[in-house]
Amino acid sequence: MFHHFHSEFHPPRPGSISGKDFEEMLDFLDSEFRIAEPEEFSRLSEAERRSGRVVVLTLDDALLSQVDVAGPILRERGYRAVFSIHSSVFGGKPDPLEIFASFRAEAFPDFSTFWHEFEREARRGRLSSQPEFPLYYPEDYLSDFPFYTPEERKFRYLRDEVLGPSRYTDVMWGMVEGHSSFDVEEVKHRLWMKHSHLSQLLAEGHSVGLHSHSHPTRLDELAPEDQAREYTLNFDWIVENLGVRPLFVAHPCGRYSTDTLEILDNLGVKIGFRSTMTGGVRGSSLEIPREDHANVLLQMRER
């Protein structure tokens, strides 16, 4: 599972990797596993997919850095991957989470500096009176993601478990407005792919998969009809604009429910990817475990 890449054009951010890192990881994966093409992976039996011997490359979030940095490497080596996209990116109303992530990375010297300002702003004013605002943070939160620092886990706990999407967005836009040097429109321009990039990926043999329409961080907590809307909009956009029926889905933030699985099954989706190596709700083909690239790096360095 890959997300951000950095280069001269794409600034580094926590968790991003360089083209050289990517090549070294591909060498490592190729030496330890068989890297299957997406279509082949979809035809494997459940036992083969879960054997630990065959892997497929997946890239989430329709990020332009994936085309610019990873694309030429995949092309040169002849690998095909699944690019899972959230369709709001292509409708002019992208989810602001990635804009905020760029803000964290580019407007502050390090994450710790951002975290202290963010917590202070979240506790200030109308938010500070909320009785559920934490006095402490659970130590085991996101323990399945060992690459997160303690402060990153606290941030995600405050963002997702306490504030929720609306209040988090309010806090972040307030912070962005206070940093006049951060150019939101310029960031949008270099963050996401365009329609033409997706057409290019398909022409090169890659697969385009679902990733919801607006990328909610807690999709499993939405009402079934709202979940259906998220994935129906996502599915229909891909069919109507790219002319393919997506076989794959990457669950946003690894969150889904039995309702989600039924919705995806009704859409004809065959393979779904989690965001951790832990088991799923049903252990079905819509819940294939994934290893984050950060953990792959750790494994490489331990060898």
N, C-alpha and C positions, 0 to 999 in steps of 0.2 A: 504494500500500500504506500503510494507516494503522493505528496502534495506539492510543496513549494520547492523551486530550484532558484539558485541565485547565479548572477552573472554580472557583467559590466552594466547591463541595462536594468536588471532586476536586483534590487538591493537585498542583502542578506537579512534574514529574520530568524527568530528562534525556530529551529527545526528544519530550516531550508538546507539544501545540499547543492554542491557544485556538479558540473558535468563530470569532473574527474571522480568525485564520490560515486556518482551514478554508475560510471563504467566499472569501478572497482566492485560495487555491489552486484552488478550483473555478472562479473567474473566469478564472484563468490557463489551466487545462486546457481550459475551454470555448472559449477564444480560439485555442488551438493545435491542438486535436484534436476529434474527435467523441466525446462520452461516450455509450457504448452501454449499454443495460440488460443485465443478466446473461443473460437468455434469448436476446436478440438476439446477444450476443457468442458464445454457445455455438453458434449456427447459422452464424456466419461461416466462410468458408473459411480454411484455414491461412494462405494468402497475405494475406488481408485482416487477420487477427489480427496478423500480423507486419509489416504495412506501415508501422507507425509513425504511422498516421493515426487509428486508432480505439483508445480505451482503455475500460476498465471499472474502476469503483471497488471496492476490496477493503478489508475491515476484519477483522483477525485477533484471536483470543483471547477472544472473548465478554466483552469488557470493558464494564462498566456505563457508563463515561464516553462510550462510543460512542453509546449510546441517549440519554443525557442531553444531550450537547453536539452531536454530529453529527446525531442523529436528527431533531430539529426543522428543521435546516437542509436536510437532504435532502428532508424532507417539503415544506417551503415551495417548494423549487426543482423538485420533481418528479423528482428523481434516484432511481434504484434502485441498490443495491450488493450485493456478495457478502459476507456475514458468515460467516467460517469459524470454527468452534467446536471446542474439545476437550471431550469429553463428561464427563470426570471432574469438571469444575466443577459439573455438575448432579447428581452422585451423592454430594456431601458430602465428597469427597476430592480437592480441587483440587491441581494441581501447585504445589509451593511456590515455584517460580521467581518468580511475580508477587509473592508475599508478600515474598520477599527483595528484589525490585526496589523495592517500596514502602519497605522498611526502609532500603535504601541512600539513597533520596531524602528520607525523612522524619526519620531518626534522626541524620543527619550534615549539617553545613552545606554541604558540597560533595562531589563525587565523589572528589576527591583525598584528603580526610580519610578517607573510607571505605576507599579503596584501600590506604592505608598501614596501617590497622588490620587489614584483611582479609589482606594479605600477611603481616603479622606473626603473626596467628593461624594462618594456614595453615602457616607454617614452624615453628610452636611444637609441642612435645610429640611425639606419635607420628608426625605427618606430616613433621616436619623430618628424620627419618632416611631418608626415601625417596630412593634414588639418582637417580631421574628428576626430582627437584625442580629447576626451572631456575635456573641462575646468570645467565642472560640471556634476553631475549625476542626472537623473530624480528621484525625490523623490517617485514617484508612481510605479517605475519599480519593477515587481514581487510582487506587493501588494497582490496578491492572495495567497502568501506564507508567512504568518506572522511569521513563525519560523525562517526565515532568518534574520540575523542581518543587520544593514545598510551597514556594510563593505562587507558582503557576497553578497548583492544585487549589490553594486558597482562593485565587482569583476566579477559577472556574466554579468553585462552590458558591461564592458570592454572586457571580453572574447568573448561574443556572438554577441554583436551589433557593436563593433568597430574593434576588431582584426580579428575575424573570425577564423575558424578551423586551417588554415595553419599558420597564424602568431602567434596565441596562442600557437600552438605546438612548433614553433621555440623558443619562449620566454621560455616556460617551460623546453624544453630539455636543453637549455642553463643554466637555473637555476639548473637543476638536475646535470649536469656535474660539476657545481661549488660546489656540496656537495658530496664529495667522500665517505662519510660514508653511503650514501643511496644506498642500493644494489638492483638494478632494478630486477635482475633475482630472487632474494630471494622473493621480493614482488610479482612477477608474480606467483610464486609457491604457495603462500598462499592466493592469491586474488580470483582465479576462480575455479569453478568446473571442473572436468574431465568428459569424456564421461560416465565412470562407475557410477558417481554420478547421472547423468540424468536417467540412466537405473534403478538405485535404487529407485529414486523418482517415476518413472512410475510403478514399481513393487509394491510400497506402495499405489498406487491409486491416486497420484497427477497428474495434467495435465501440459504439457509443451506447452507454447505459444510462439508466435512470438514477437520479439523486434527489428526487422530489422537485417541486417547482420553486419554492422559496427558501429551502434549506432550514427548516425549524430545528432548533437544537434539542427539542423534546417532542419529536413527532409522535411518539407513543402515547403522549398525554392528550393529544388532540382527539376530538370526537371522531367516530368512524367516518362520518360524512365529510369532515374536514381532511382527514387522511386521504380519503378517496379523491377529493378535489386536488390535493397536492400531487398525487401520482397520475391522475387522469390528465391534468394540464401538462405535466412533464411528458407523459407518454404521447399525447396527441401532438405536442410541439415537435417532438422528434420525428414522428411519422409524417406530419404535414410538411415539415421544412427540410428533412433530410432523406425522406423516402425509404426509411428502414424501420422495422419493428424491433424495438430493443428487447434483447433476451436477458440482460443483466441489470442488476440494481445494486448500488452501494448504499446501505442504510445511513442517513446523515447522523453523524456522531454515534453511530452504532445503535441508535434507538428505534425500536419498532415493537409492535404487539401482535397478538394472534389476529387481530383485525387487519393489521398491515399486511400480514402474510396472505390472508384471504383476498385482499384487494389486489395484491400483486399477482397472485395465482389466477384471478379472474382476468387480468390484463394479458395473461400468457407469458409472463416473465418466468424464466427457467432457473436462473442462478442469482442468488443474493449473497452479498458479502457483509460480514460483521466488521467491526473495527478493532477487535481483539482476538486472541487465540482461545478465548473461553467458549463454553458451549452455549447453544442457543435455546430459545423457548421450546422448539419442537425437534431440533436437530435435523431440520429438513435441508433440501438443496437451496432454499432461500436464506440459509443461515451459515454459509461457509466461513470458517474463521480466517482472519487475515493477520499477518504480521506487519506491524508498522516498520517503515524503513529505519527508524531510529533504533529499533531492536535488532534489525539486521546489522547495522553498523556496530552495535555492541557485541554481537556474536562474532563478527569478523575480527574485532580487536582482541577478543579472548582466545582466538585460535593461534 
